[in-house]
Amino acid sequence: MAQATAKLTNYRQSPRKVRLIADLIRGKSVERAIALLANLPKRGAEPMQKLVKSAVANAKAPASELYISGIQVNGGLVFKRQMPRARGRASLIRKKTSIITLALEQKAPTPRKTSGQEK
């Protein structure tokens, strides 16, 4: 069974929003996942689609034989910025990033059914 991985680090979108997309394609075949991501109206769909295609290239196997065995979205760096507020104060703005790790595996061959004459 061939296994391939791909990783996207410091993607500038919060992990909570990216997990919605990851949950949608988890466990699906690669062809179905790419089709879903192509029609999804979320900002993170395009980078996720590129990540799936990158993992397929790393697998060195046809996309029709692969499925998404695992996808993880973790928090990355947090950029801290300040916004001016009343009375000379400043409030903190946290700009979150995500680390996406994707794993593909080859589908197990389905056993053929034999005719009803077994001894």
Backbone as JSON Lines, residues from 0, in Angstrom:
{"i":0,"aa":"M","n":[0.84,-1.18,0.0],"ca":[0.0,0.0,0.0],"c":[0.89,1.24,0.0]}
{"i":1,"aa":"A","n":[0.73,2.06,-1.02],"ca":[1.51,3.28,-1.11],"c":[0.87,4.37,-0.25]}
{"i":2,"aa":"Q","n":[1.72,5.06,0.49],"ca":[1.23,6.17,1.3],"c":[2.03,7.41,0.95]}
{"i":3,"aa":"A","n":[1.33,8.53,0.83],"ca":[1.99,9.79,0.5],"c":[1.42,10.88,1.39]}
{"i":4,"aa":"T","n":[2.28,11.85,1.7],"ca":[1.83,12.96,2.52],"c":[2.21,14.28,1.87]}
{"i":5,"aa":"A","n":[1.52,15.31,2.27],"ca":[1.84,16.68,1.86],"c":[1.49,17.59,3.03]}
{"i":6,"aa":"K","n":[2.22,18.69,3.14],"ca":[2.04,19.58,4.29],"c":[2.02,21.03,3.82]}
{"i":7,"aa":"L","n":[1.09,21.79,4.35],"ca":[1.01,23.22,4.09],"c":[1.18,23.93,5.43]}
{"i":8,"aa":"T","n":[2.25,24.71,5.55],"ca":[2.52,25.37,6.83],"c":[2.26,26.87,6.72]}
{"i":9,"aa":"N","n":[1.85,27.43,7.83],"ca":[1.61,28.87,7.98],"c":[0.65,29.41,6.93]}
{"i":10,"aa":"Y","n":[-0.44,28.68,6.7],"ca":[-1.5,29.17,5.82],"c":[-2.3,30.21,6.6]}
{"i":11,"aa":"R","n":[-2.46,31.4,6.04],"ca":[-3.01,32.55,6.76],"c":[-4.53,32.52,6.82]}
{"i":12,"aa":"Q","n":[-5.06,31.53,7.5],"ca":[-6.47,31.46,7.81],"c":[-6.6,30.68,9.1]}
{"i":13,"aa":"S","n":[-7.58,31.0,9.91],"ca":[-7.68,30.35,11.21],"c":[-7.99,28.87,11.07]}
{"i":14,"aa":"P","n":[-7.44,28.04,11.96],"ca":[-7.65,26.6,11.88],"c":[-9.13,26.21,11.97]}
{"i":15,"aa":"R","n":[-9.9,26.97,12.71],"ca":[-11.32,26.65,12.86],"c":[-12.05,26.7,11.52]}
{"i":16,"aa":"K","n":[-11.71,27.66,10.68],"ca":[-12.35,27.79,9.37],"c":[-11.84,26.72,8.4]}
{"i":17,"aa":"V","n":[-10.56,26.37,8.5],"ca":[-9.98,25.38,7.6],"c":[-10.48,23.98,7.94]}
{"i":18,"aa":"R","n":[-10.77,23.72,9.22],"ca":[-11.27,22.4,9.64],"c":[-12.62,22.08,9.01]}
{"i":19,"aa":"L","n":[-13.43,23.09,8.73],"ca":[-14.71,22.86,8.07],"c":[-14.5,22.22,6.69]}
{"i":20,"aa":"I","n":[-13.47,22.67,5.98],"ca":[-13.16,22.13,4.66],"c":[-12.55,20.74,4.8]}
{"i":21,"aa":"A","n":[-11.67,20.57,5.79],"ca":[-11.01,19.28,6.0],"c":[-12.03,18.19,6.34]}
{"i":22,"aa":"D","n":[-13.03,18.52,7.16],"ca":[-14.05,17.55,7.52],"c":[-14.87,17.11,6.31]}
{"i":23,"aa":"L","n":[-14.99,18.0,5.35],"ca":[-15.77,17.7,4.15],"c":[-15.11,16.64,3.27]}
{"i":24,"aa":"I","n":[-13.77,16.63,3.2],"ca":[-13.09,15.72,2.27],"c":[-12.45,14.52,2.96]}
{"i":25,"aa":"R","n":[-12.48,14.47,4.29],"ca":[-11.85,13.36,5.02],"c":[-12.49,12.03,4.64]}
{"i":26,"aa":"G","n":[-11.65,11.05,4.24],"ca":[-12.13,9.71,3.92],"c":[-12.63,9.55,2.49]}
{"i":27,"aa":"K","n":[-12.68,10.6,1.72],"ca":[-13.19,10.53,0.35],"c":[-12.09,10.13,-0.62]}
{"i":28,"aa":"S","n":[-12.47,9.67,-1.8],"ca":[-11.49,9.38,-2.84],"c":[-10.91,10.7,-3.33]}
{"i":29,"aa":"V","n":[-9.73,10.64,-3.9],"ca":[-9.03,11.86,-4.34],"c":[-9.82,12.57,-5.43]}
{"i":30,"aa":"E","n":[-10.35,11.81,-6.38],"ca":[-11.09,12.42,-7.49],"c":[-12.33,13.16,-6.96]}
{"i":31,"aa":"R","n":[-13.03,12.53,-6.02],"ca":[-14.23,13.16,-5.45],"c":[-13.86,14.39,-4.63]}
{"i":32,"aa":"A","n":[-12.76,14.32,-3.89],"ca":[-12.33,15.45,-3.07],"c":[-11.97,16.65,-3.94]}
{"i":33,"aa":"I","n":[-11.27,16.42,-5.04],"ca":[-10.88,17.51,-5.94],"c":[-12.13,18.15,-6.56]}
{"i":34,"aa":"A","n":[-13.11,17.3,-6.93],"ca":[-14.35,17.83,-7.51],"c":[-15.13,18.66,-6.48]}
{"i":35,"aa":"L","n":[-15.18,18.2,-5.24],"ca":[-15.87,18.95,-4.18],"c":[-15.2,20.3,-3.93]}
{"i":36,"aa":"L","n":[-13.87,20.28,-3.87],"ca":[-13.12,21.51,-3.57],"c":[-13.21,22.51,-4.72]}
{"i":37,"aa":"A","n":[-13.35,22.02,-5.95],"ca":[-13.45,22.92,-7.1],"c":[-14.73,23.73,-7.07]}
{"i":38,"aa":"N","n":[-15.79,23.17,-6.46],"ca":[-17.08,23.86,-6.43],"c":[-17.43,24.45,-5.08]}
{"i":39,"aa":"L","n":[-16.52,24.4,-4.14],"ca":[-16.79,24.9,-2.79],"c":[-16.52,26.41,-2.72]}
{"i":40,"aa":"P","n":[-17.48,27.2,-2.24],"ca":[-17.29,28.66,-2.24],"c":[-16.56,29.2,-1.01]}
{"i":41,"aa":"K","n":[-15.6,28.47,-0.5],"ca":[-14.84,28.94,0.66],"c":[-13.43,29.31,0.22]}
{"i":42,"aa":"R","n":[-12.82,30.25,0.95],"ca":[-11.5,30.76,0.57],"c":[-10.43,29.68,0.66]}
{"i":43,"aa":"G","n":[-10.54,28.78,1.63],"ca":[-9.52,27.76,1.83],"c":[-9.63,26.58,0.89]}
{"i":44,"aa":"A","n":[-10.63,26.55,0.02],"ca":[-10.83,25.41,-0.88],"c":[-9.72,25.3,-1.92]}
{"i":45,"aa":"E","n":[-9.28,26.42,-2.46],"ca":[-8.24,26.38,-3.51],"c":[-6.89,25.9,-2.96]}
{"i":46,"aa":"P","n":[-6.39,26.44,-1.83],"ca":[-5.13,25.9,-1.3],"c":[-5.24,24.42,-0.9]}
{"i":47,"aa":"M","n":[-6.41,24.01,-0.41],"ca":[-6.61,22.62,-0.04],"c":[-6.57,21.72,-1.29]}
{"i":48,"aa":"Q","n":[-7.15,22.2,-2.38],"ca":[-7.12,21.46,-3.64],"c":[-5.68,21.31,-4.15]}
{"i":49,"aa":"K","n":[-4.9,22.37,-4.06],"ca":[-3.5,22.31,-4.47],"c":[-2.72,21.33,-3.6]}
{"i":50,"aa":"L","n":[-3.06,21.28,-2.3],"ca":[-2.4,20.36,-1.38],"c":[-2.72,18.91,-1.74]}
{"i":51,"aa":"V","n":[-3.96,18.62,-2.1],"ca":[-4.36,17.26,-2.5],"c":[-3.61,16.86,-3.77]}
{"i":52,"aa":"K","n":[-3.53,17.78,-4.72],"ca":[-2.82,17.48,-5.97],"c":[-1.32,17.26,-5.72]}
{"i":53,"aa":"S","n":[-0.76,18.0,-4.77],"ca":[0.65,17.82,-4.41],"c":[0.88,16.44,-3.8]}
{"i":54,"aa":"A","n":[-0.04,16.02,-2.94],"ca":[0.08,14.71,-2.32],"c":[-0.04,13.59,-3.36]}
{"i":55,"aa":"V","n":[-0.89,13.78,-4.37],"ca":[-1.03,12.8,-5.45],"c":[0.28,12.7,-6.23]}
{"i":56,"aa":"A","n":[0.93,13.83,-6.48],"ca":[2.21,13.82,-7.18],"c":[3.28,13.12,-6.35]}
{"i":57,"aa":"N","n":[3.22,13.27,-5.03],"ca":[4.18,12.59,-4.16],"c":[3.93,11.09,-4.1]}
{"i":58,"aa":"A","n":[2.69,10.68,-4.34],"ca":[2.33,9.26,-4.22],"c":[2.85,8.43,-5.39]}
{"i":59,"aa":"K","n":[3.02,9.04,-6.54],"ca":[3.46,8.33,-7.75],"c":[2.53,7.16,-8.06]}
{"i":60,"aa":"A","n":[1.24,7.41,-7.89],"ca":[0.2,6.43,-8.22],"c":[-0.96,7.2,-8.84]}
{"i":61,"aa":"P","n":[-1.76,6.55,-9.66],"ca":[-2.89,7.26,-10.26],"c":[-3.9,7.72,-9.21]}
{"i":62,"aa":"A","n":[-4.49,8.87,-9.44],"ca":[-5.41,9.45,-8.48],"c":[-6.64,8.58,-8.26]}
{"i":63,"aa":"S","n":[-6.99,7.78,-9.25],"ca":[-8.19,6.93,-9.13],"c":[-8.02,5.83,-8.09]}
{"i":64,"aa":"E","n":[-6.78,5.5,-7.73],"ca":[-6.51,4.44,-6.76],"c":[-6.27,4.97,-5.34]}
{"i":65,"aa":"L","n":[-6.34,6.28,-5.15],"ca":[-5.99,6.86,-3.86],"c":[-7.22,7.43,-3.14]}
{"i":66,"aa":"Y","n":[-7.14,7.47,-1.82],"ca":[-8.16,8.13,-1.01],"c":[-7.47,8.88,0.13]}
{"i":67,"aa":"I","n":[-8.18,9.83,0.71],"ca":[-7.62,10.65,1.79],"c":[-7.78,9.88,3.09]}
{"i":68,"aa":"S","n":[-6.68,9.34,3.57],"ca":[-6.73,8.51,4.79],"c":[-6.67,9.36,6.05]}
{"i":69,"aa":"G","n":[-6.06,10.52,5.97],"ca":[-5.97,11.38,7.14],"c":[-5.71,12.82,6.76]}
{"i":70,"aa":"I","n":[-6.35,13.71,7.48],"ca":[-6.1,15.14,7.28],"c":[-6.2,15.81,8.64]}
{"i":71,"aa":"Q","n":[-5.18,16.59,8.97],"ca":[-5.11,17.27,10.25],"c":[-4.92,18.75,10.03]}
{"i":72,"aa":"V","n":[-5.64,19.55,10.8],"ca":[-5.47,21.0,10.75],"c":[-5.12,21.46,12.16]}
{"i":73,"aa":"N","n":[-3.91,21.96,12.32],"ca":[-3.44,22.44,13.62],"c":[-3.13,23.93,13.53]}
{"i":74,"aa":"G","n":[-3.02,24.55,14.67],"ca":[-2.68,25.97,14.73],"c":[-1.21,26.19,14.44]}
{"i":75,"aa":"G","n":[-0.91,27.25,13.74],"ca":[0.47,27.59,13.44],"c":[0.88,28.84,14.21]}
{"i":76,"aa":"L","n":[1.71,29.65,13.59],"ca":[2.15,30.89,14.21],"c":[0.96,31.83,14.4]}
{"i":77,"aa":"V","n":[1.04,32.67,15.4],"ca":[0.01,33.69,15.62],"c":[0.7,35.05,15.55]}
{"i":78,"aa":"F","n":[0.34,35.84,14.55],"ca":[0.89,37.18,14.42],"c":[0.11,38.1,15.35]}
{"i":79,"aa":"K","n":[0.82,38.89,16.13],"ca":[0.15,39.78,17.08],"c":[0.3,41.22,16.62]}
{"i":80,"aa":"R","n":[-0.83,41.86,16.46],"ca":[-0.88,43.25,16.02],"c":[-1.69,44.05,17.04]}
{"i":81,"aa":"Q","n":[-1.57,45.37,16.98],"ca":[-2.32,46.2,17.91],"c":[-3.22,47.16,17.15]}
{"i":82,"aa":"M","n":[-4.36,47.44,17.76],"ca":[-5.3,48.4,17.18],"c":[-5.53,49.51,18.21]}
{"i":83,"aa":"P","n":[-5.42,50.77,17.8],"ca":[-5.63,51.86,18.73],"c":[-7.08,51.89,19.23]}
{"i":84,"aa":"R","n":[-7.23,52.16,20.51],"ca":[-8.55,52.25,21.13],"c":[-8.67,53.59,21.87]}
{"i":85,"aa":"A","n":[-9.76,53.76,22.55],"ca":[-10.02,55.01,23.25],"c":[-9.04,55.21,24.4]}
{"i":86,"aa":"R","n":[-8.82,56.48,24.77],"ca":[-7.98,56.88,25.89],"c":[-6.54,56.42,25.77]}
{"i":87,"aa":"G","n":[-6.03,56.32,24.56],"ca":[-4.62,55.99,24.35],"c":[-4.27,54.54,24.58]}
{"i":88,"aa":"R","n":[-5.24,53.7,24.67],"ca":[-4.97,52.26,24.88],"c":[-4.84,51.56,23.53]}
{"i":89,"aa":"A","n":[-4.43,50.31,23.61],"ca":[-4.34,49.49,22.39],"c":[-4.9,48.11,22.71]}
{"i":90,"aa":"S","n":[-5.62,47.53,21.77],"ca":[-6.12,46.17,21.96],"c":[-5.37,45.24,21.0]}
{"i":91,"aa":"L","n":[-5.24,44.01,21.42],"ca":[-4.46,43.03,20.67],"c":[-5.31,42.37,19.6]}
{"i":92,"aa":"I","n":[-4.76,42.25,18.43],"ca":[-5.39,41.5,17.34],"c":[-4.5,40.3,17.07]}
{"i":93,"aa":"R","n":[-5.1,39.1,17.12],"ca":[-4.34,37.86,16.89],"c":[-4.67,37.34,15.5]}
{"i":94,"aa":"K","n":[-3.68,37.34,14.61],"ca":[-3.86,36.84,13.25],"c":[-3.35,35.41,13.21]}
{"i":95,"aa":"K","n":[-4.27,34.45,13.14],"ca":[-3.92,33.04,13.28],"c":[-3.55,32.43,11.94]}
{"i":96,"aa":"T","n":[-2.69,31.4,12.01],"ca":[-2.32,30.63,10.83],"c":[-2.59,29.15,11.1]}
{"i":97,"aa":"S","n":[-2.59,28.38,10.03],"ca":[-2.89,26.95,10.12],"c":[-1.76,26.12,9.54]}
{"i":98,"aa":"I","n":[-1.62,24.91,10.06],"ca":[-0.71,23.91,9.5],"c":[-1.6,22.73,9.1]}
{"i":99,"aa":"I","n":[-1.62,22.42,7.8],"ca":[-2.47,21.35,7.28],"c":[-1.58,20.18,6.86]}
{"i":100,"aa":"T","n":[-1.85,19.0,7.39],"ca":[-1.12,17.79,7.04],"c":[-2.1,16.8,6.42]}
{"i":101,"aa":"L","n":[-1.79,16.34,5.21],"ca":[-2.68,15.46,4.47],"c":[-1.98,14.15,4.16]}
{"i":102,"aa":"A","n":[-2.66,13.04,4.34],"ca":[-2.1,11.72,4.05],"c":[-3.02,10.97,3.09]}
{"i":103,"aa":"L","n":[-2.43,10.38,2.08],"ca":[-3.17,9.57,1.1],"c":[-2.73,8.11,1.22]}
{"i":104,"aa":"E","n":[-3.65,7.22,0.95],"ca":[-3.33,5.8,0.88],"c":[-4.0,5.2,-0.33]}
{"i":105,"aa":"Q","n":[-3.44,4.07,-0.76],"ca":[-4.0,3.37,-1.9],"c":[-5.17,2.51,-1.44]}
{"i":106,"aa":"K","n":[-6.21,2.48,-2.26],"ca":[-7.39,1.68,-1.92],"c":[-7.03,0.2,-1.94]}
{"i":107,"aa":"A","n":[-7.58,-0.54,-1.0],"ca":[-7.36,-1.99,-0.98],"c":[-8.16,-2.61,-2.12]}
{"i":108,"aa":"P","n":[-7.57,-3.56,-2.83],"ca":[-8.32,-4.19,-3.92],"c":[-9.51,-4.97,-3.35]}
{"i":109,"aa":"T","n":[-10.65,-4.81,-4.01],"ca":[-11.84,-5.51,-3.54],"c":[-11.79,-6.97,-3.99]}
{"i":110,"aa":"P","n":[-12.09,-7.91,-3.09],"ca":[-12.05,-9.31,-3.49],"c":[-13.19,-9.64,-4.45]}
{"i":111,"aa":"R","n":[-12.85,-10.46,-5.43],"ca":[-13.86,-10.84,-6.41],"c":[-14.79,-11.89,-5.82]}
{"i":112,"aa":"K","n":[-16.04,-11.79,-6.2],"ca":[-17.01,-12.79,-5.76],"c":[-16.99,-13.94,-6.75]}
{"i":113,"aa":"T","n":[-16.89,-15.13,-6.21],"ca":[-16.9,-16.31,-7.08],"c":[-18.32,-16.81,-7.23]}
{"i":114,"aa":"S","n":[-18.48,-17.72,-8.14],"ca":[-19.81,-18.28,-8.33],"c":[-20.2,-19.09,-7.1]}
{"i":115,"aa":"G","n":[-21.43,-19.47,-6.99],"ca":[-21.97,-20.13,-5.81],"c":[-21.48,-21.55,-5.6]}
{"i":116,"aa":"Q","n":[-20.57,-22.06,-6.43],"ca":[-20.09,-23.44,-6.29],"c":[-18.77,-23.48,-5.54]}
{"i":117,"aa":"E","n":[-18.85,-23.45,-4.23],"ca":[-17.66,-23.58,-3.4],"c":[-17.73,-24.87,-2.63]}
{"i":118,"aa":"K","n":[-16.6,-25.54,-2.47],"ca":[-16.57,-26.82,-1.77],"c":[-16.05,-26.69,-0.37]}
